[in-house]
Amino acid sequence: MRSGTRSMFGRLGSLLLCSLAFCSCVARHPAGIASSSAPVSQTYTVLGPVEETDCASWVFVIPLGGKDPIYEIIDRLVREKGADALIGVTAEERLWAFPLPLFGRDCTIVKGIAVKNTK
């Protein structure tokens, strides 16, 4: 093989390795679905949609803080809206990272509709 051909393959191989090192990966996973976060009466008042995202990051596989569990995020959303429960609750996990674990982020997204029981 000629040295020029080996040099070209070496450059292509280096380019491929560099592109892998600087690409990111994103993964989405459903974490849960529930009709309501607490018992709801037959009649209730809709207060509106709610959503919260809580994330944790890491650098070189060393965590930089943490994130709250899903039940704490739901409790916080209920309190903030002055609601009794959330209906149509969905939770999703999103993970973003470089292929080489240099930096990454793990997020939990909770969505639902805040409701207040009426008598």
Residue frames as a rotation matrix with the C-alpha (Angstrom) as fourth column:
MET 1
0.584 0.812 0.000 0.00
0.812 -0.584 0.000 0.00
0.000 0.000 -1.000 0.00
ARG 2
-0.122 -0.625 0.771 1.29
0.533 -0.696 -0.481 3.45
0.837 0.353 0.418 -0.77
SER 3
-0.716 -0.240 -0.656 2.02
0.697 -0.302 -0.650 5.84
-0.042 -0.922 0.384 2.07
GLY 4
-0.896 0.426 0.126 -0.45
-0.382 -0.883 0.272 8.41
0.227 0.196 0.954 0.68
THR 5
-0.078 0.894 -0.441 -3.32
-0.154 0.426 0.892 5.90
0.985 0.137 0.104 0.97
ARG 6
-0.167 -0.046 -0.985 -2.36
0.864 0.474 -0.169 5.02
0.475 -0.879 -0.040 4.57
SER 7
-0.955 -0.222 -0.196 -2.23
0.288 -0.850 -0.440 8.70
-0.068 -0.477 0.876 5.43
MET 8
-0.581 0.807 0.101 -5.71
-0.518 -0.463 0.720 9.24
0.628 0.366 0.687 4.00
PHE 9
0.157 0.642 -0.750 -7.15
0.278 0.700 0.657 6.32
0.948 -0.312 -0.068 6.02
GLY 10
-0.501 -0.415 -0.759 -5.40
0.841 -0.029 -0.540 7.61
0.202 -0.909 0.364 9.13
ARG 11
-0.980 0.166 0.112 -6.97
-0.177 -0.980 -0.092 11.04
0.095 -0.110 0.989 8.67
LEU 12
-0.209 0.960 -0.188 -10.41
-0.414 0.088 0.906 9.53
0.886 0.267 0.379 8.09
GLY 13
0.030 0.154 -0.988 -10.03
0.677 0.724 0.133 7.39
0.736 -0.672 -0.083 11.21
SER 14
-0.815 -0.380 -0.438 -8.98
0.580 -0.552 -0.599 10.42
-0.014 -0.743 0.670 13.27
LEU 15
-0.790 0.583 0.190 -11.89
-0.468 -0.774 0.426 12.43
0.395 0.248 0.885 11.92
LEU 16
0.039 0.822 -0.568 -14.32
-0.007 0.569 0.823 9.64
0.999 -0.027 0.028 12.86
LEU 17
-0.207 -0.190 -0.960 -12.96
0.895 0.360 -0.265 9.39
0.395 -0.914 0.095 16.41
CYS 18
-0.978 -0.167 -0.125 -13.10
0.202 -0.908 -0.367 13.17
-0.052 -0.384 0.922 16.88
SER 19
-0.524 0.847 0.091 -16.66
-0.502 -0.394 0.769 13.37
0.687 0.358 0.632 15.59
LEU 20
0.126 0.545 -0.829 -17.74
0.432 0.722 0.541 10.63
0.893 -0.426 -0.145 18.03
ALA 21
-0.522 -0.428 -0.738 -16.08
0.841 -0.112 -0.530 12.43
0.144 -0.897 0.419 20.92
PHE 22
-0.974 0.088 -0.210 -17.92
-0.039 -0.974 -0.225 15.68
-0.224 -0.211 0.952 20.23
CYS 23
-0.449 0.884 -0.134 -21.37
-0.161 0.067 0.985 14.28
0.879 0.463 0.112 19.44
SER 24
-0.728 0.287 0.622 -24.07
-0.658 -0.038 -0.752 14.08
-0.192 -0.957 0.216 22.05
CYS 25
-0.749 0.535 -0.390 -26.72
0.307 0.802 0.512 11.46
0.587 0.265 -0.765 22.70
VAL 26
-0.587 0.660 0.469 -30.25
-0.808 -0.512 -0.291 12.06
0.048 -0.550 0.834 23.92
ALA 27
-0.801 0.396 -0.450 -32.52
0.329 0.918 0.221 9.40
0.500 0.029 -0.865 25.38
ARG 28
-0.450 0.753 0.481 -36.17
-0.847 -0.530 0.037 9.81
0.283 -0.390 0.876 26.38
HIS 29
-0.808 0.201 -0.554 -37.97
0.278 0.959 -0.057 7.31
0.520 -0.200 -0.831 28.58
PRO 30
0.181 0.892 0.415 -41.51
-0.369 -0.330 0.869 7.43
0.912 -0.310 0.269 29.95
ALA 31
-0.848 -0.523 0.083 -41.24
-0.236 0.233 -0.943 7.21
0.474 -0.820 -0.321 33.71
GLY 32
-0.774 0.614 -0.154 -44.92
0.525 0.486 -0.699 6.94
-0.354 -0.622 -0.698 34.54
ILE 33
-0.668 0.701 0.250 -48.52
-0.243 -0.522 0.817 7.76
0.704 0.485 0.519 33.72
ALA 34
-0.801 0.470 -0.370 -51.34
0.564 0.389 -0.728 8.11
-0.198 -0.792 -0.577 36.24
SER 35
-0.076 0.860 0.504 -54.96
0.749 -0.284 0.598 9.19
0.658 0.423 -0.623 35.96
SER 36
0.694 0.222 0.685 -54.56
-0.196 -0.857 0.477 11.22
0.693 -0.466 -0.551 39.17
SER 37
-0.390 -0.921 0.025 -52.01
-0.172 0.047 -0.984 11.82
0.905 -0.388 -0.176 41.90
ALA 38
-0.962 0.220 0.161 -54.62
-0.136 0.123 -0.983 11.55
-0.236 -0.968 -0.089 44.68
PRO 39
-0.433 0.872 0.229 -58.32
0.875 0.468 -0.125 10.61
-0.216 0.146 -0.965 44.92
VAL 40
-0.983 0.184 -0.018 -60.51
-0.179 -0.923 0.341 13.13
0.046 0.339 0.940 43.12
SER 41
-0.386 0.915 0.114 -64.23
0.015 0.130 -0.991 13.68
-0.922 -0.381 -0.064 43.76
GLN 42
-0.070 0.446 0.892 -66.76
0.916 0.383 -0.119 13.32
-0.395 0.809 -0.435 40.95
THR 43
0.817 0.296 0.495 -66.96
0.471 -0.837 -0.278 17.09
0.332 0.460 -0.823 40.72
TYR 44
0.088 -0.846 -0.526 -63.83
0.792 -0.261 0.552 19.19
-0.605 -0.465 0.647 40.68
THR 45
0.922 0.102 -0.372 -62.60
-0.081 -0.892 -0.445 22.55
-0.378 0.440 -0.815 39.43
VAL 46
0.466 -0.784 0.410 -59.78
0.871 0.327 -0.367 22.63
0.154 0.528 0.835 36.90
LEU 47
0.633 -0.324 -0.703 -57.09
0.210 -0.802 0.559 25.11
-0.745 -0.501 -0.440 37.97
GLY 48
0.751 -0.323 -0.575 -54.94
-0.655 -0.470 -0.591 24.68
-0.079 0.821 -0.565 34.88
PRO 49
0.808 -0.502 -0.309 -52.02
0.273 0.784 -0.558 22.79
0.522 0.366 0.770 33.40
VAL 50
0.722 -0.653 0.229 -48.77
-0.564 -0.364 0.741 22.45
-0.401 -0.664 -0.631 35.33
GLU 51
0.806 -0.568 -0.165 -45.29
0.299 0.632 -0.715 21.33
0.510 0.528 0.679 34.36
GLU 52
0.710 -0.670 0.216 -41.93
-0.627 -0.463 0.626 21.15
-0.320 -0.580 -0.749 36.08
THR 53
0.694 -0.614 -0.376 -38.49
0.092 0.594 -0.799 19.96
0.714 0.520 0.469 35.03
ASP 54
0.763 -0.519 0.384 -35.84
-0.528 -0.159 0.834 18.97
-0.372 -0.840 -0.396 37.57
CYS 55
0.771 -0.539 -0.340 -32.32
-0.105 0.420 -0.902 18.12
0.629 0.731 0.267 36.37
ALA 56
0.692 -0.708 0.140 -29.03
-0.078 0.120 0.990 16.78
-0.718 -0.695 0.027 37.68
SER 57
0.784 -0.504 -0.362 -25.71
-0.493 -0.154 -0.856 17.20
0.376 0.850 -0.369 35.84
TRP 58
0.734 -0.650 0.196 -22.38
0.245 0.523 0.816 15.46
-0.634 -0.551 0.543 35.97
VAL 59
0.649 -0.671 -0.359 -18.84
-0.721 -0.391 -0.572 16.09
0.243 0.630 -0.738 34.76
PHE 60
-0.387 -0.820 -0.421 -16.38
-0.659 0.566 -0.496 13.19
0.645 0.085 -0.759 34.37
VAL 61
-0.074 0.528 -0.846 -19.01
0.281 0.825 0.491 10.94
0.957 -0.201 -0.209 36.02
ILE 62
-0.838 -0.155 -0.523 -18.95
0.546 -0.209 -0.812 13.14
0.017 -0.966 0.260 39.16
PRO 63
0.120 0.978 0.173 -22.49
0.929 -0.172 0.327 14.34
0.350 0.121 -0.929 40.05
LEU 64
-0.925 -0.280 0.256 -23.03
0.203 -0.935 -0.290 18.09
0.321 -0.216 0.922 40.42
GLY 65
-0.580 0.766 0.277 -26.09
-0.786 -0.437 -0.437 18.18
-0.214 -0.471 0.856 42.63
GLY 66
-0.885 0.357 0.300 -29.14
0.354 0.933 -0.066 15.96
-0.304 0.048 -0.952 42.55
LYS 67
-0.649 0.760 0.047 -32.73
-0.455 -0.437 0.776 15.98
0.610 0.482 0.629 41.45
ASP 68
-0.461 0.578 0.674 -35.92
-0.784 0.091 -0.614 15.36
-0.416 -0.811 0.411 43.37
PRO 69
-0.872 0.253 0.419 -37.91
0.337 0.931 0.141 12.13
-0.355 0.264 -0.897 43.04
ILE 70
-0.709 0.626 0.324 -41.12
0.258 -0.198 0.946 12.26
0.656 0.754 -0.021 41.01
TYR 71
0.131 0.840 -0.527 -43.44
0.896 0.127 0.425 12.21
0.424 -0.528 -0.736 44.05
GLU 72
-0.209 -0.264 -0.942 -41.74
0.718 -0.695 0.035 15.34
-0.664 -0.669 0.335 45.47
ILE 73
-0.993 -0.108 0.036 -42.12
0.100 -0.669 0.736 17.16
-0.056 0.735 0.676 42.14
ILE 74
-0.348 0.936 0.044 -45.84
0.500 0.146 0.854 16.25
0.793 0.319 -0.519 42.08
ASP 75
0.162 0.384 -0.909 -46.30
0.984 -0.135 0.119 17.42
-0.077 -0.914 -0.399 45.69
ARG 76
-0.632 -0.481 -0.607 -44.59
0.439 -0.868 0.231 20.72
-0.639 -0.120 0.760 44.86
LEU 77
-0.912 0.332 0.243 -46.82
0.115 -0.361 0.925 21.28
0.395 0.871 0.291 41.79
VAL 78
-0.013 0.944 -0.328 -49.96
0.777 0.216 0.591 20.58
0.629 -0.248 -0.737 43.84
ARG 79
0.033 -0.029 -0.999 -48.90
0.888 -0.458 0.042 23.02
-0.459 -0.888 0.010 46.61
GLU 80
-0.854 -0.470 -0.223 -47.85
0.322 -0.814 0.484 25.77
-0.409 0.342 0.846 44.17
LYS 81
-0.750 0.626 0.211 -51.26
0.057 -0.257 0.965 25.73
0.659 0.736 0.157 42.44
GLY 82
-0.683 0.525 0.508 -53.23
-0.692 -0.243 -0.680 25.36
-0.233 -0.816 0.529 45.68
ALA 83
-0.065 0.632 -0.772 -54.74
-0.738 0.490 0.464 22.17
0.672 0.600 0.435 44.25
ASP 84
0.466 0.266 0.844 -55.91
-0.770 0.592 0.238 18.93
-0.436 -0.761 0.481 45.83
ALA 85
0.224 -0.370 0.902 -54.46
0.297 0.907 0.298 16.70
-0.928 0.201 0.313 43.10
LEU 86
-0.459 -0.319 -0.829 -53.14
-0.751 -0.359 0.554 16.45
-0.475 0.877 -0.075 39.56
ILE 87
0.513 0.584 0.630 -55.01
-0.037 0.748 -0.663 14.55
-0.858 0.316 0.405 36.86
GLY 88
0.986 -0.138 0.098 -53.57
0.121 0.165 -0.979 13.19
0.118 0.977 0.180 33.63
VAL 89
0.584 -0.810 0.057 -50.12
-0.564 -0.354 0.746 12.99
-0.584 -0.468 -0.663 35.20
THR 90
0.898 -0.438 -0.033 -47.18
0.278 0.624 -0.730 12.01
0.340 0.647 0.683 33.00
ALA 91
0.601 -0.799 -0.020 -43.52
-0.399 -0.322 0.859 11.76
-0.692 -0.508 -0.512 33.95
GLU 92
0.934 -0.355 0.038 -40.62
0.179 0.373 -0.910 11.46
0.309 0.857 0.412 31.53
GLU 93
0.470 -0.870 -0.146 -36.88
0.210 -0.051 0.976 10.98
-0.857 -0.490 0.159 31.95
ARG 94
0.957 -0.283 0.067 -34.48
-0.002 -0.235 -0.972 12.63
0.290 0.930 -0.225 29.50
LEU 95
0.503 -0.864 -0.020 -30.80
0.353 0.185 0.917 11.82
-0.789 -0.468 0.398 29.51
TRP 96
0.952 -0.305 0.028 -28.28
-0.121 -0.457 -0.881 13.83
0.281 0.836 -0.472 27.52
ALA 97
0.553 -0.820 0.149 -24.60
-0.061 0.139 0.988 12.91
-0.831 -0.556 0.027 27.39
PHE 98
0.153 -0.651 -0.743 -21.51
-0.988 -0.102 -0.114 12.82
-0.001 0.752 -0.659 25.24
PRO 99
0.722 0.059 -0.689 -20.60
-0.221 0.964 -0.149 9.31
0.655 0.260 0.709 24.10
LEU 100
-0.376 -0.804 -0.461 -17.52
0.494 0.247 -0.834 9.65
0.784 -0.541 0.305 26.26
PRO 101
0.471 0.747 -0.469 -18.91
0.793 -0.125 0.597 10.45
0.387 -0.653 -0.651 29.74
LEU 102
-0.656 -0.723 0.215 -17.38
0.594 -0.671 -0.444 13.91
0.465 -0.164 0.870 29.99
PHE 103
-0.894 0.447 0.010 -20.57
-0.385 -0.758 -0.526 15.84
-0.228 -0.474 0.850 30.65
GLY 104
-0.682 0.720 -0.132 -24.20
0.441 0.547 0.711 14.86
0.584 0.427 -0.690 30.95
ARG 105
-0.745 0.563 0.357 -27.60
-0.667 -0.639 -0.384 15.85
0.012 -0.525 0.851 32.23
ASP 106
-0.766 0.568 -0.301 -30.46
0.537 0.823 0.188 13.73
0.355 -0.018 -0.935 33.59
CYS 107
-0.836 0.506 0.213 -33.85
-0.540 -0.828 -0.149 15.46
0.100 -0.239 0.966 33.73
THR 108
-0.658 0.753 -0.008 -37.30
0.724 0.629 -0.284 14.47
-0.208 -0.193 -0.959 35.02
ILE 109
-0.887 0.452 0.097 -40.29
-0.364 -0.812 0.455 16.24
0.285 0.368 0.885 33.43
VAL 110
-0.670 0.732 -0.122 -43.68
0.657 0.508 -0.557 16.02
-0.346 -0.454 -0.821 35.17
LYS 111
-0.874 0.480 0.074 -46.86
-0.343 -0.717 0.607 17.33
0.344 0.505 0.791 33.50
GLY 112
-0.616 0.748 -0.247 -50.49
0.787 0.590 -0.178 17.30
0.013 -0.305 -0.952 34.56
ILE 113
-0.247 0.638 0.729 -53.63
0.050 -0.743 0.667 19.33
0.968 0.201 0.151 35.21
ALA 114
-0.990 -0.122 -0.073 -54.16
0.088 -0.120 -0.989 20.79
0.112 -0.985 0.130 38.68
VAL 115
-0.162 0.987 0.017 -57.66
0.121 0.003 0.993 20.28
0.979 0.163 -0.120 40.12
LYS 116
-0.894 0.032 0.447 -59.49
-0.438 -0.276 -0.855 21.25
0.096 -0.961 0.261 43.30
ASN 117
-0.705 0.665 -0.248 -62.26
0.658 0.743 0.122 19.04
0.265 -0.077 -0.961 44.70
THR 118
-0.661 0.609 0.439 -65.69
-0.600 -0.780 0.178 20.68
0.451 -0.146 0.881 45.01
LYS 119
-0.927 0.320 0.196 -68.46
0.044 0.612 -0.790 19.56
-0.373 -0.723 -0.581 47.36
